[in-house]
Amino acid sequence: MSIVLDAMGGDHAPGEVVAGAVEAAPHLRERLILVGDVARIERLLPTPCPSNIELHPASQVIDMHEKPIDALRGKKDSSMVVGIDLVKRGLGDCFVSAGNTGAVTAGCLLSWRQIPGFHRPAIASELPGRSQSFVLLDAGASPDIDPDHLVEFAHMGRAYAKTVMGRPDPKVHLLNIGEEEGKGNQFSKEAFVRLARHPWFRGNIEGKDIFGSDCDVVVCDAFVGNIVLKTAEGVAELIVRMIKDAVPENRIAQLPYLPMKSLLRKLWRKVDYAETGGSPLLGLNGLCVICHGRSGAKAIRNALLLAQKAVERNLVEVIRSSLTEQVGVEVK
């Protein structure tokens, strides 16, 4: 198994990306291929370097602000394009990047294409809940979709929940403005009808309930999903910051608050996006884990460990077979 890492992608690349790779390397069972400016990467690697780290050259970088298609066409030797191609040629099993999300998504889609039976890719983001985490998709890949595509997302999400999260029979909810059947716009109503044909569908769920209920999979279009994801991240960071700001600066006055430190650490670990590290892009003939653009070493490390788990548990093949198992569609 080989994991391909875009060493030049992200706000803090290559420094934080390489640092995360070095942290992850002892926990990875196979090769880790760092793609990018070899001279710059080598200067950041320790001596001795972990034996499972390899370097692959790429002379260009796709910046965060660039238009995805123009960047992919104009920078054929970018770390992103080269890394995606390594997976296409069978030289890697998963591509991990904290670079331009639109370019990563478009690049993987154009290079690997969709799994037959699935028409749109989806980003699956694992989010914390009160008693258990759940996976939300689509969190940013396909904003303009048909109601039928939400059924495909449900199959992808169930495959991820089974394979990576260990849920034996994951249930699916549709994100909506009300719990009752018939709520929402025309898109939501049509999606409900299609999802309701499946025994694993548990109906609508409101945004206020997804973090407090025992959800497994929540589906929505990427426009809504990305707003939910970023709002959740912002609120979590705000709450933690407000708690910290409420603690007096005077050391003596801080004494009554000291017992809260361990509780705050536990709370932050639960809501910190870096604990998961990244979100897999599902529905394609290849595996990609997309990281937050501002990812530090911790997030990169955990994204690589997530990639390893997804590869070892054959996530792409589980998704490929999900239509055959659940709706009788032959996928070749």
Beta strands, then each sheet from edge to edge (+ up, - down):
strand 1: 2-6
strand 2: 31-36
strand 3: 53-57
strand 4: 94-97
strand 5: 122-123
strand 6: 125-127
strand 7: 134-137
strand 8: 172-175
strand 9: 201-205
strand 10: 217-219
strand 11: 278-282
strand 12: 288-291
sheet 1: 3+ 2+ 1+ 4+ 12+ 11- 5+
sheet 2: 6+ 7- 10- 8- 9-
end
